[in-house]
Amino acid sequence: MNSSPTVPVDQAPPAPSALAPLRRARERFLTGAPPPAGAPGPPDVPEEVAAAWRRARFFGVPHDRRESPRPARAAGSPLLSAAQPVLERLAPALTSARASLLLTDERLGVLWSGGNAPGGQRCRDLSERQVGHNSAALALRERRRAEVHGPEHFLDLWQEVSAVSVPVLAPENGRVLGTVTVASALQAGRSPHPGAALAEATATAVEAELLTRSRTAERVLLDAYQRAASRPGAAVVALDGRNRLLNEAAAGLLSPAAVEVLERSADPAHDSHPAPSDSALRLPDGAGTARISRVRHQGAVIGVVAVLEPPADGGRPSAGPRPLTGLVGGSVAWRHAAARAAESARAGGPLLLTGERGTGKTALAKAVLAACGTPEPVVVDAARGPVPALDARLAAPANGTPLLLRHAERLAQCDLAALNSLLETHPHVPLLVTHTPGAAPGPCLQRLLDTLAAHTVPLPALRERTEDIRELLADLAPAPAPGEPPLTWTLDALHALERHPWPGNITELALLVRSLAERRRATGPVRRSELPDPVREGPAARSLTPMEHAERTAVLEALHRHGGNKVRTAAALGIARATLYRKLRAYRSG
């Protein structure tokens, strides 16, 4: 839904008194007048706006550009198809309000526009390369609501226009699909823009429609998978570029490399030319061939179903890398990550393991080092406080001794600079780094991440490999006392554990298992009633409708955006405080 990992508090638009110096600064910039000595950009201009103006100049955007009044529309766009019913319901009201509503795709091409465009002109393309600084480009880049007012724009056309834009996110993976923009006459000094709630609600309604349609498509793909898997002994995989479904027979045949080949076959780009519904694909690692069937829904390819056929000589596929010791989990996602990490470690050089906290980055790093037969690594944990004498410790990988550096995101800037210098002078050092994404990285950390981008292995979250939970439970349970049975679980408890989102991943699961084992007095399998409340209660008994889910997401996102301030949240959404409190109580009770 319309969410992002970190949403900063919206900046207030410039007050009317601030616009005059901003207009003068823009005029000086357009005429090429130099800024005052020592100033990084035009005076009286926020650095973000000045940087956008400089980009427009670099791209050669004429400030007096005027586009045709009819926006370009992309035929067959799934985003436009889902959004158009929502947008057309709102368009009549916008005409009388002297405001316009626009929908763009992920490249900022305008797919739809309606209402009364300020200035009477509409542009076909809102990318900075075409029109310079604007709210849609800013919202797309920062994945949050953004406003641009009057002279902050680069084009002459929009000097008396205020606009607010909200990104539209894919409900299944959070990828930015486009933006929704509300533009009006200049609204200087009003925070937020009067159209902010409308833009938020429109984006949320579009995402709800996308979610409804994606569920229908997933049902069609699931039906095709079940038909293929109903044949005795069939090894079947279904993929849609986002999700993967395979039966036990297929899991036993596929290597990580074969999975990657099948994933590429599910890419919609493979259907850009007319092709037979069925085709054969040879798989790597001696895994045989896959008969690929494209699954269509409403005229579009939504995924593929692959039926695997072992080699004709009856040979088994190559086992690939030797299984790593000390690791638990047989899911394809985990096996794939472990195999990639082992392959990179065997090739030598640095390796970056990235993932949410508690996903097993350190355990995997130690396992791949042990599998390669390397000496015991020097371990440095930046999460335990300042790292003393890191320069001296960095001599270890330079001399051939592996260095395992945990929590790179917690390193001081000087230590990150030393690490970057080491990689410049010794690009093939035996260095393993773990990184937990969070706040936006600083310049030194970003440089490290960029340097190691080609040697990075992302680890799946536990909620993405729930089939491993039962195996993990057995591994994490402490050894029973003499004469006592091992810890076991009822099916109801297992189902609750598999439905929990596990924000702390394996670490959270380990704490739960240890806590139960230490304080439990009952005998027999662990029952669901013994689990902590958040795990035991699970999802709400009644699934929300798409519109209810959209409303809940919009309200909670607005609350997060305004730092928990309910007064500002209610004002931004255009509802009374009492209504907001009622809705929040309903979400908690649901």
N, C-alpha and C positions, 0 to 999 in steps of 0.2 A: 504494500500500500504506500501511500504518500509519506514515506519516512526517510530520515537520513541519520547517520550515526551521531553527528554533532551539529546542532542548529544554534548559531549565535543569536543573541538578541538583536532584533532589527534596529538599524540606525534610523534616527529621526531624519526626515527630509529637511533640506535647508529651509530656514525661515525666510520670509520675503525679504528681510533686510540683508540676508546673505547672498541673494541672487544678483544684485547689482555688481559687486566685485567679481562674482563668478562669471558674469557676462563679459566684463571687461577683460578678465584673464583669458577667456576663450577667444575674444577678438585678437588679443595680443598673440596668442598661440597660432591662430590661423594666418596672421600676417607675418609670422616668423620672427617676431620680436623676441630677443633673448630674455630669460628670466633674470631676476636679480642675482648678483654674484653669490655663489655658495648655495643657491636654492636647487634642490634636485629636480624640480619641475616647475610648471607655471605657478606663480604665487596665488594665494587665496583658493587653491584647488586641492581637494583631497588627493593623496598620492594614487589611490586606486583609479580615480577619474583621469588624472593626468597620464597615468600609464596607458589607459584605454585610448586617450586621444593620440598618444604617440604611436600606438599600434595602428590606429586608423591612418595616420600619416604614412607609416611604413607600408601599409597595404595599398596606398594610393587612393583612398576613398575621397571623392570630391564632396566638400561640405555642403554644396548646393545641389546635391543629387535629388532628383524627383522621379519616382517610379510610376508605372501605369496604375490606374485606379482599380484594376481587377487583379486580385491575387492569383498566383498559380496554384493549382490543385493537383495532388498526386493521386491518380486513379488507382483504386485497389489498395489503398493504405489501410492496414488493420486498425491503426490508431484513429484515422478519420472515420472509418466505418463504425467504431465503437462510440466515438465522441459526437458524431453529427446529431443524433437524436437529442442529446443533452444540450448541445449548443443552440440548436434551432428552437428549443423551448424558451431559451433566454433572450434570443435576438430581438423580439418585438419590444421588450421592456427597455432594452439598451438604446433603441432609437430615440425614444422620448427623453431618456436620461442624458443624451449627448455624450455617450461613451461607446467604445467599441470593444469587442471581444475577439481575440485571435487565438488560433491553435497552430503551433508549429511542430515539425518533426524534430528528430534528434540532431539534424543539421541546420535547424532554424529556418527551413523553407516553410512558408506559410501554406498550411493545408486548408484553412477555413477562416473567414472573417465575417463579422456581422455587426450590426449596430451603426452608430453614427461616428465615423472616424474623425477625430480632431484634425482640423486642417483640411479635411476633404480628400486626403491622399492616403493610399495604402501601399505598402511595399511588399514585393513578392518574397524577399529574402531578408531575414533579420540577423544574419551572421555579421560579426564585426568586420569581416573582409568586404562586405557590401555596404553596410550602413554605419559602421563605427559603434560607439558605446550605446547600449540600450538595455532595458531590464530583462528581456528574454535571454540575451547572451549571458548576462550576469547570473541569472537564475540557473541556467544550464551549467555554467562553469562551476558554481558553488553549491549546486544541489539544494538550494533553499529559496524561500521567497525573497525577491529582490525588487527594489524600487529605484527608478531614475526619474529626475525631475528637470524640466526646462533646460537651462544651459548646461547641465551635465551631459546632455546628448551631444553628439558630434554634428549631426545634420542640422542645417538651418530649418528644415521642415518641422522639427520637433522642439523648437525653442519655447513654445507655449503649451507643451504637452507634458503631463505626468503619466507614468505607466507603472503597473505592478505586475510581476510575473511569478508563476509558481511552476516548478518542474512536475511533469507527469511521469510516474515511475511504474515500471512493469511490476505487477503484483507478485509474480513468482520469483523474481531475483533482484528487484530493486534497480534494474538498469534504467537510465533516463531515456524515455521514449520521445519526449518533446516538452513543450511548455504551453501554458495557458496564460494569456496576457489580457488585462483590462487597461485600456488607455482612455484618458479623459483630458479635459482642459487642465491647465496648470493648477496643482493643489499644493503649493509651497506652504510649509509650516504645518501641514496636517499629517499627523502620525497615528495609526498607519494610513495609507492611501484609502479613501472611501471605498474603493473597489477591492480591497484586500480580501475581505471575507468572501466576496463573490468569486474571486480567482481561486481561493482555497477550496471552496465548496465545489466549484466546477471541476477542478482537477481531481478531487476526491470522488465525485460522481463518475467521471470518466474512468478512473481506476477501478471502481466497483463494476462498471460494465465490462471492462477488460477481464476482470477476475471471473465474472459470470461466463463470459465466452471461453476463457481458457479452461474452465472446469468442464464445459461441454466438449471441447476438443480433447481434453484428457480422457473423458469417458469413451469417446470414439476410439482413441488409441488403445485404451485398456481393453475394450471389447475385441479389437483386432489381435492384441497380444494373447488374450485368453483363448480365442479360437485356435491360434497357432499352437499354443502350449497344451491344448487338450489332446493332441495326438500322442500316443504312448511313446516315451523315450525321446521326444523332441527337445532339442536344446534351443531356447528362444530368448531373444533380447528385444526390448522395445525402447526406443530413444526418441526424444524430441528436441535435443539440443540443450535442454535444461534438466530433465529427469532421465533416470535410467532404471529399467525394470528387467530383471533376468531371473530365470528359474535355476534350480540347483544344478541341472545338467549343463547349462551354459556356464555357470560359475566355475565348474570344474574344468572346462575347456579353455577359457579365455585367459590370456596373459595381459598384463597392463598395456603392452604395445598393441595387441589386438583390440582392446577396448578403445584406444585412441583412434584406430582406423574406423571403427564402427561409429564413434562419436562424430567424426568428420562426415560420414555418409549421411548423418541426420541433419547436417547444416542446410538451411533453406537454399543457400547458394547453389547446391547441387541440383536444384530443380529449376534453374534459370532457363534451361532449354527443354523442349519437349523430349521426354524419355519414356521408355516402357515402364509399366508399373513395377515389373520385377527385373532384377539384374543380379548378376553373380559378382562377388567380391572375394579375392584371395586374401587370406589373413596371414600376418607374419607369425614367426615362431613355430611354423609347422602346424598351426591350428586348423588347417583345412580351408574351407570356403564358407561364405555366408550368402544365403539367398535373401536379397534385400527386397522388401515390398514397401513401396511408399504408401502411406495412409493419408487420404485426402478428406477434408471436411469443408463444405461450402466452397468447393473449387480450389482450395489451397492445400498444399502439403503441410501436414501438422506433425509429421514424424515418420519413423520407419520401424518396421518389424523385421528382424533378421532371424532366420532359421539356420543354425550352424550345422555344417556337414563335416565330420572328421575326414582326415586324408583317406584316399581310396585304399592305401596299403594297410590301413588299420593302425598306423603309427600314432603314438601319443604326441601331443604338442610339447615342445621343449618347455622345461619347467622354468626357464629364465633364471633370475638371480636366486641364489640359495636363500631359503627362509632365514630371517634374522632371529636370533635367539633373544629371549627375554621380552618379546612383544606379544600382545594378545589382540586378536581380532582377525577375522577372515573376510570381512566385507570387501567388496571391490574397491571402494573409495580408499580404505586404509591400506590394502595391499598395493594399490597403485602408488600412493604417496610413499610408502616404505620402499618400493622397488625403485622409484625415481631417486630417492635419497641415497640408496645403496649404489646405484649406478653412478651418480655424481661423485660419491666418495671414492669409489674405485678408480674413477678417472683422475683423481687427484685435484688439488686446488681447493679454493674456499667453497663453502656451502652455507646457504641461509635457509633456515627452517622458520616458517612464519605461520601463525594461526592464533586463535583465541587462547586466552589463559586456560591452562589445564588440559590441553589437547594432546600432551605427550611429546612435546618437542625435545626436551632434554633426554628422555628415555630413548627416543629414536636416534638422536645424535650419538649417544653412547653405544647403541646397538650397531649402527653402521660402522663406527670406528672399530668395534670388536670384530665384526665380520671381515674387515679389511686387514686384521692382524697388526694394527698400528700400536705403538706404545701407549701406555696410559696417558690420557690428555691432561694438560693443565686446565683447571676449571676456574673461571672467573665469573662471579654472579654480581652484576651491577645493581640488582634489586636490594642487596644487603647494605647499600651505602656507598660512599665514595670508594673508588678502586685505587688502593695505594700502589704506587710505582708501576702503573700500567705499561709505561715505556719499557721497563725491564722485563715484564711478562711477555710483551710482544716479541721479545727476542727468541722465545721458545719456538713459535712456528717458523720463524726465519731460519732456525737451526734444525728444523725437521721434526720437532716435537709438536704434536697436535695441541691446539688451543681451543677449548670450548668456552665461548663467551655467551653467557645467558643474559637475556633482557637488554638487548642493545638499545632499546628505547629509553633506558634509564641512565645511559652513560652521559657524563658531562661533555660539553662541547670540546674541551681540550683533549679528552680521551678519544672522542670520535675523530677529531682531526688527526691524532696519532695513528688511529686505525686506518684511516684513509691513506695516510702517507705510507704505511706498511704495504697496503695493497697496490700502491703505485710502484713501489720499488721491488716488491716480491708478489707478483700477481698470482702465483701458483702455490702460495703457502697453505699448509694443512690447517685451515681455520674453519671452525664450525660456529655459526652465530645463530642465536634464536631471537625472534622479534615478535612481540605481541602488538598488533596495530591498535591505535587508540586516537589520541589527539594528532592534529596535523604535525608531521615531522618538521623539525628545524632544518636549516640548510645543510649542516654537516651530516645529520642522519639521513636526509634525503639523498645526499651524494653517496653514502654507503649503500643505501637500498638500490640506487641506480647502478652502482658498480657491480653489485651482486645479483642484478635482475636475471641474468642468464643462468645463474646457479641457485635459483630460489625454488623451494618446494613448499607449497601451501599444504597444511594439514587439515583434514576435515574435522568439523565440530562433531561432538558426540551425537547431536540430534540428526546429523547427516549419515550416521552409521549405527542406527539403533539396533540393527541385527547383531551387533557385537556386544550388546549389554549383558546378555545371559552369560557369555563366556567371561566377560570382565567381572561379573559378580562372583563367579567361582574363584577367579584369580585374586580379587581384592579382599575376599573374606579371610580373616585371621584363622590360623590353624586352631581347631577345637581342642579343648582340654582333654586329657586322656579319659576315654570312656564316654565322651560327649559326641553327638552326631554333628556333621558339618552344617553350616547355615544353608537352608534351602528356602524356596519362595513359592507361594501359591501362584496360580496362573493369573488371578485377579491383580495381585501385587506386581507381577511381571508386566502386565499390560499397562498398569499405571506408571511404572518406571519407564517404559518405552514411549509413553505419550508425553512425558515431562520434557521441557525444552533444554534443561541442563545448561544454564548460562555459565556455570563453572566447569562444565565438561567432566573429564575423568576425575579430576581433583575433587569436585563436588560429590560425584558418585562414591569415591573412596571414603570421604568423610561420613557419608550417610551409612555405608556398610559398616565402618568401624564403630560408629556411634550405636548402631543397632546391636552389634555383636557384644559391646561392652555393657550396655544397660538392659539388655533383654532378659526377662525372667520366664517368659512363656516357653512352652515346648512346641515342637512341630514346626512346619514351614512358617516363614514370615507372612502375616496376613496384610492385606491392604490397609486395614485400620491401624496398623502399627507404623505406617509411613508418616513422615512429616506432612503437615496440612497442605502445603503447595503441591506436593507430589501426589498425595492421596486424592485431593479434590479434582485434579485434572481439569479438562476443558469444561465449559458450561454445558449443562444438560441439553439446552436447546441451541442449535447453531443459529448465529445471527444471519439475517437476510443480507444480501449485498449492500442495500442502502443503509441498514442498521450498522453493518461493519464499517461502511464508509463514514457514517456520522461519528461513530466512536473514534475512528482513526483521526478524523479531522479535529475533534475536540481535544484528544490527548496530545496530538502533535502541537496544537496551538498552546496548550498548557505548558508543554516542554519548551516551546519557542520563547515564551514569556517568563521563563524561569520559575514556573509554579505560581505566578501571580494571577489569582482568579479574577480580579477586577479587570486587569488588562486583557486577559483571555476572553472574558465575556464581551468586552468592548470590541475586540478584534473579530469575534464571530457574529456580532450583531444580535446577541441574545441577552436576556436579563441575568443578573447574578444568581437569582433563585433558580432559574432554569438550568444554569450550568451546574449548581450544586445537586439538583435532582438527577441530572444525567450522570454525574460522577458517582452518586450513590447507586444508581441502577447498574453502572458498569461493575462496581465492586460486588454487588449482590449477585450479578449474573455470572 
